[in-house]
Amino acid sequence: MGNIRALALKDKNEIKVLVVAEDHQQRMAFSDTVRSCGFHLVDCVTPSQLKDKFDGYESAIDIWLIDSDYDEHLATMTAASNPVAMLVGFSQAPYLNEAQQYAKWQRKFKRKLAQLLDLPNLIDNSVYKDDISDWRYVVFLGASMGGPSAVKEFLDHLSPTLPISILLAHHFNQTMISTLPRILNRHNDWHCQMITSSQRMRTGQCLIVPIDQQIVCDSTGRIILLDQAWVGDYKPAIGQILKNTSDVYGSELINIIFSGMGNDGTQYLDLIQDNDSQLWAQDPILSTCPSQPQAIIDSGYCTFIGSPQALAEKLTNYIANKATNDTPHSFIVSDL
């Protein structure tokens, strides 16, 4: 092992960490925690993935976090990298959307790291802020072919001062997705941007889900960017995100499906109904590609259909009506 004292002399973002865990949930939790400490996450892999990727790591690894069988192959690789520290074996992490339990697990893990690495500021200082979110409702938008013009018209008629944060999943190719924020930001006051790291939702924001990486939302309004690709034909997977957000935000979620091809978003609609989340759609007659909103309407769960402008007006009125009747901010927390 190397010299632990040398880590104290490094900037936190120069401390390189490699995570090896068999369980997907553990890898998510370790990845999130390592980044929240400000460390540089080299990779987060299963033992079998490590065998294929180890020779490709270009820099020395300071810390190994291992939650799997410590077999001969792992022993050989860790010895070869000469790390400063290595931790093996951990308690099972709660799901990231189980806010209180997960925060307790993460604090315990950080205390262990702080003691081992002689970095006491890990316990108090976090990349993620714990302040109260300034929004009350999450608005999830799903779109595909013909979606940019429809979503832009919707945003043009919607005030960014409303107590909402918007999450947009749009089927696009990797080359074109980077142009979407520029299209949507034009001539309105919304701040549209791609999700490139784990972050919190804010009012006045429209966060765009990446095509090449999955995300998961937790009950505090945090969006966690995962180091894994979307599964299935649709990227990003509108149905998968819709289920996650509905499970977490329940009646404080409004889903709107705009112009697009296919039926992505219809897979879990019975669960959406159970969570009291709103489900609206663009009028297929007014859609460049009507099949996606039509599939939502045909499910029988859609409660409002209209033009992008009408959807913006409906959302504004819906929030105004809720404000006079609802209790203070609360969240429904559920496993993914």
Wavefront OBJ file of the C-alpha trace (Angstrom):
o trace
v 0.000 0.000 0.000
v 1.092 3.556 -0.646
v 1.294 6.456 1.797
v -2.107 7.600 3.117
v -0.621 10.914 4.236
v 0.117 11.713 0.594
v -3.629 11.857 -0.099
v -4.048 14.775 2.295
v -1.710 16.809 0.095
v -3.772 16.189 -3.030
v -6.764 18.153 -4.230
v -9.834 15.974 -3.752
v -10.542 15.890 -7.469
v -7.090 14.369 -8.006
v -7.791 11.392 -5.726
v -8.606 8.524 -8.087
v -11.103 5.880 -6.967
v -12.074 2.588 -8.579
v -15.286 0.832 -7.527
v -15.763 -2.918 -7.988
v -19.172 -4.276 -6.979
v -21.337 -7.124 -8.225
v -24.650 -5.531 -7.253
v -26.061 -2.775 -9.475
v -27.599 -0.910 -6.550
v -24.258 -0.867 -4.744
v -22.467 0.467 -7.805
v -25.008 3.310 -8.081
v -24.550 4.218 -4.407
v -20.750 4.046 -4.508
v -20.583 6.088 -7.706
v -22.860 8.748 -6.235
v -20.942 8.915 -2.946
v -17.491 9.037 -4.523
v -18.580 11.953 -6.691
v -20.236 13.699 -3.740
v -16.870 13.539 -1.922
v -15.297 15.375 -4.841
v -13.046 12.446 -5.786
v -12.287 11.392 -9.343
v -14.194 8.202 -10.148
v -11.996 6.204 -12.538
v -14.636 3.528 -13.111
v -17.479 1.636 -11.469
v -17.543 -1.971 -12.660
v -18.409 -5.572 -11.910
v -15.518 -8.026 -11.314
v -16.004 -9.537 -14.777
v -15.952 -6.088 -16.410
v -12.776 -5.251 -14.499
v -10.903 -8.161 -16.076
v -11.562 -6.735 -19.533
v -10.927 -3.077 -18.682
v -8.093 -3.095 -16.136
v -5.236 -2.818 -18.641
v -6.921 0.215 -20.188
v -6.768 2.395 -17.073
v -4.158 5.019 -17.843
v -3.602 6.481 -14.381
v -2.696 5.038 -11.004
v -5.613 4.241 -8.697
v -5.388 5.696 -5.178
v -8.388 3.957 -3.581
v -10.139 0.676 -4.368
v -13.679 0.111 -3.055
v -14.512 -3.580 -3.401
v -17.853 -5.169 -2.621
v -17.510 -8.637 -4.147
v -15.530 -11.809 -3.580
v -11.885 -10.842 -3.185
v -10.498 -13.615 -5.348
v -7.090 -14.278 -6.852
v -7.748 -12.093 -9.909
v -8.743 -9.098 -7.790
v -5.775 -9.599 -5.492
v -3.402 -9.600 -8.465
v -4.896 -6.429 -9.956
v -4.973 -4.478 -6.699
v -1.381 -5.446 -5.945
v -0.318 -4.307 -9.408
v -1.879 -0.861 -8.955
v -0.239 -0.280 -5.536
v -3.151 1.763 -4.133
v -2.932 4.056 -1.128
v -6.003 2.434 0.420
v -8.392 -0.427 -0.205
v -11.775 -1.065 1.431
v -13.414 -4.466 1.063
v -16.979 -5.394 2.081
v -19.831 -2.993 2.836
v -23.374 -3.014 4.148
v -26.106 -3.016 1.504
v -26.975 0.496 0.320
v -30.647 1.506 0.306
v -32.175 2.626 -2.961
v -31.199 6.188 -3.865
v -34.820 7.350 -3.705
v -35.138 6.180 -0.078
v -33.826 9.564 0.999
v -33.449 9.203 4.778
v -32.083 5.659 4.787
v -29.740 6.391 1.915
v -28.424 9.579 3.557
v -27.718 7.617 6.758
v -25.839 4.921 4.808
v -23.864 7.565 2.911
v -22.870 9.454 6.083
v -21.634 6.221 7.661
v -19.631 5.398 4.550
v -18.110 8.894 4.450
v -17.131 8.653 8.123
v -15.290 5.427 7.347
v -13.466 7.067 4.446
v -12.671 10.175 6.514
v -11.133 8.109 9.299
v -9.172 5.816 6.999
v -7.823 8.579 4.769
v -7.351 11.218 7.482
v -9.670 13.587 5.606
v -12.111 14.853 8.278
v -13.665 17.452 5.939
v -15.347 14.641 3.985
v -18.006 14.410 6.670
v -19.059 18.049 6.499
v -18.304 19.073 2.932
v -20.320 17.674 0.072
v -20.528 18.540 -3.590
v -24.309 18.253 -3.294
v -26.227 20.875 -1.356
v -28.878 19.850 1.140
v -30.916 23.025 0.889
v -34.661 22.909 0.346
v -35.746 22.737 -3.272
v -37.399 25.876 -4.653
v -39.941 23.941 -6.743
v -43.081 22.085 -5.787
v -43.986 20.100 -8.901
v -41.965 18.104 -11.404
v -43.070 18.313 -15.035
v -41.798 15.446 -17.180
v -41.924 15.955 -20.950
v -41.535 13.098 -23.429
v -41.039 13.746 -27.131
v -39.657 12.318 -30.335
v -40.077 13.199 -34.021
v -41.544 16.695 -34.320
v -40.942 17.287 -30.639
v -38.553 20.278 -30.635
v -41.029 22.707 -32.166
v -43.863 21.447 -29.939
v -41.810 21.620 -26.727
v -40.495 25.078 -27.648
v -44.030 26.376 -28.237
v -45.028 24.910 -24.863
v -42.112 26.658 -23.092
v -42.784 29.940 -24.912
v -46.237 30.049 -23.283
v -45.097 28.923 -19.810
v -43.697 31.209 -17.115
v -40.295 30.122 -15.699
v -41.351 31.596 -12.343
v -43.873 28.802 -11.727
v -42.919 26.454 -8.833
v -41.948 23.675 -11.244
v -38.823 22.004 -12.536
v -38.935 20.423 -15.992
v -37.275 17.198 -17.081
v -37.252 16.494 -20.840
v -36.590 13.123 -22.478
v -36.325 13.441 -26.251
v -35.527 10.678 -28.737
v -32.719 12.198 -30.770
v -29.434 11.066 -32.260
v -26.178 11.797 -30.464
v -25.050 14.357 -33.053
v -28.222 16.452 -32.863
v -29.035 16.314 -29.139
v -26.445 19.004 -28.329
v -28.379 21.500 -30.457
v -31.603 21.057 -28.483
v -30.851 23.529 -25.637
v -30.090 26.255 -28.170
v -33.382 25.592 -29.972
v -35.485 25.568 -26.801
v -33.812 28.589 -25.142
v -34.504 30.949 -28.046
v -36.906 33.833 -27.307
v -37.956 32.683 -23.825
v -36.545 32.874 -20.292
v -36.256 29.149 -19.626
v -32.791 27.766 -18.921
v -32.517 24.551 -20.932
v -29.402 22.389 -20.579
v -28.172 18.842 -20.996
v -27.656 16.707 -17.891
v -23.910 16.053 -17.788
v -23.482 15.308 -14.073
v -25.575 14.513 -11.014
v -27.444 17.649 -9.970
v -30.590 19.033 -8.369
v -33.673 20.277 -10.165
v -34.460 23.988 -9.920
v -37.281 26.299 -10.952
v -36.806 27.943 -14.316
v -34.822 24.955 -15.562
v -35.550 22.424 -18.282
v -33.044 19.615 -17.870
v -32.549 17.394 -20.916
v -31.888 13.690 -20.343
v -28.784 12.341 -22.148
v -29.093 9.665 -24.808
v -26.045 7.639 -23.808
v -26.487 7.446 -20.002
v -29.350 6.517 -17.700
v -30.592 8.800 -14.948
v -32.562 8.170 -11.764
v -34.387 10.777 -9.634
v -34.555 10.708 -5.852
v -37.098 12.163 -3.437
v -35.064 15.341 -2.772
v -35.157 16.382 -6.426
v -31.692 15.142 -7.197
v -30.974 13.649 -10.612
v -28.277 10.996 -10.476
v -26.403 10.306 -13.712
v -25.554 6.617 -14.009
v -22.592 5.133 -15.809
v -24.691 2.783 -17.919
v -26.556 2.867 -21.215
v -30.317 2.784 -21.698
v -31.830 -0.646 -22.251
v -34.186 -1.218 -25.183
v -34.913 0.422 -28.512
v -35.726 3.910 -27.200
v -32.967 6.206 -25.947
v -33.617 7.781 -23.548
v -36.348 5.414 -22.340
v -39.381 7.622 -21.660
v -41.333 4.761 -20.053
v -38.527 3.973 -17.620
v -38.114 7.610 -16.554
v -41.872 8.071 -16.281
v -42.090 5.104 -13.899
v -39.201 6.327 -11.732
v -40.489 9.891 -11.457
v -44.047 8.744 -10.764
v -42.917 6.342 -8.049
v -40.943 9.129 -6.365
v -43.081 12.263 -6.845
v -46.577 10.782 -7.056
v -49.274 13.451 -7.224
v -46.635 16.190 -7.551
v -45.722 14.959 -11.040
v -47.278 16.096 -14.317
v -46.335 14.028 -17.406
v -46.870 15.436 -20.893
v -46.202 13.440 -24.074
v -45.629 15.434 -27.250
v -45.263 14.612 -30.936
v -43.287 11.455 -31.659
v -43.071 8.067 -33.284
v -43.789 4.806 -31.482
v -45.351 4.077 -28.100
v -42.542 4.713 -25.614
v -44.109 5.830 -22.335
v -47.024 3.398 -22.327
v -45.277 0.513 -20.554
v -46.102 1.368 -16.921
v -49.209 3.524 -17.155
v -51.207 1.406 -14.705
v -48.571 2.242 -12.066
v -48.716 5.931 -12.967
v -52.448 5.817 -12.355
v -51.901 4.254 -8.922
v -49.483 7.064 -7.970
v -51.987 9.839 -8.859
v -49.529 11.418 -11.316
v -51.055 13.530 -14.090
v -50.815 12.288 -17.693
v -51.510 14.675 -20.582
v -50.767 14.590 -24.305
v -50.419 16.833 -27.323
v -53.372 16.615 -29.689
v -52.337 14.037 -32.343
v -54.032 16.100 -35.056
v -51.640 18.953 -34.228
v -48.566 16.691 -33.966
v -45.959 16.280 -36.692
v -45.880 12.598 -35.759
v -49.099 11.532 -33.959
v -48.343 7.913 -32.960
v -46.691 8.601 -29.585
v -49.353 10.943 -28.135
v -52.056 8.750 -29.688
v -50.657 5.696 -27.842
v -50.932 7.628 -24.572
v -54.502 8.648 -25.340
v -55.469 5.096 -26.353
v -54.297 3.823 -22.950
v -57.337 5.422 -21.348
v -55.234 7.158 -18.671
v -54.729 10.505 -20.401
v -56.795 13.252 -18.733
v -56.053 16.255 -20.959
v -55.349 16.677 -24.692
v -54.425 19.942 -26.369
v -52.047 22.044 -28.402
v -48.661 22.988 -26.882
v -50.095 26.389 -25.955
v -53.220 24.825 -24.442
v -51.036 22.406 -22.442
v -49.022 25.334 -21.054
v -52.215 27.149 -20.078
v -53.638 23.975 -18.517
v -50.477 23.505 -16.452
v -50.532 27.123 -15.260
v -54.174 26.836 -14.183
v -53.645 23.393 -12.642
v -50.863 24.702 -10.399
v -52.869 27.789 -9.445
v -55.828 25.600 -8.431
v -53.614 23.197 -6.490
v -52.022 26.099 -4.611
v -55.357 26.973 -3.024
v -56.124 23.427 -1.914
v -52.935 21.473 -1.281
v -50.966 20.928 1.913
v -47.294 22.008 2.099
v -44.595 20.256 0.059
v -44.412 16.493 0.547
v -42.966 13.561 -1.389
v -44.028 9.996 -2.078
v -40.987 7.799 -1.730
v -40.927 4.348 -3.290
v -38.448 1.836 -4.585
v -37.626 1.839 -8.292
l 1 2 3 4 5 6 7 8 9 10 11 12 13 14 15 16 17 18 19 20 21 22 23 24 25 26 27 28 29 30 31 32 33 34 35 36 37 38 39 40 41 42 43 44 45 46 47 48 49 50 51 52 53 54 55 56 57 58 59 60 61 62 63 64 65 66 67 68 69 70 71 72 73 74 75 76 77 78 79 80 81 82 83 84 85 86 87 88 89 90 91 92 93 94 95 96 97 98 99 100 101 102 103 104 105 106 107 108 109 110 111 112 113 114 115 116 117 118 119 120 121 122 123 124 125 126 127 128 129 130 131 132 133 134 135 136 137 138 139 140 141 142 143 144 145 146 147 148 149 150 151 152 153 154 155 156 157 158 159 160 161 162 163 164 165 166 167 168 169 170 171 172 173 174 175 176 177 178 179 180 181 182 183 184 185 186 187 188 189 190 191 192 193 194 195 196 197 198 199 200 201 202 203 204 205 206 207 208 209 210 211 212 213 214 215 216 217 218 219 220 221 222 223 224 225 226 227 228 229 230 231 232 233 234 235 236 237 238 239 240 241 242 243 244 245 246 247 248 249 250 251 252 253 254 255 256 257 258 259 260 261 262 263 264 265 266 267 268 269 270 271 272 273 274 275 276 277 278 279 280 281 282 283 284 285 286 287 288 289 290 291 292 293 294 295 296 297 298 299 300 301 302 303 304 305 306 307 308 309 310 311 312 313 314 315 316 317 318 319 320 321 322 323 324 325 326 327 328 329 330 331 332 333 334 335 336
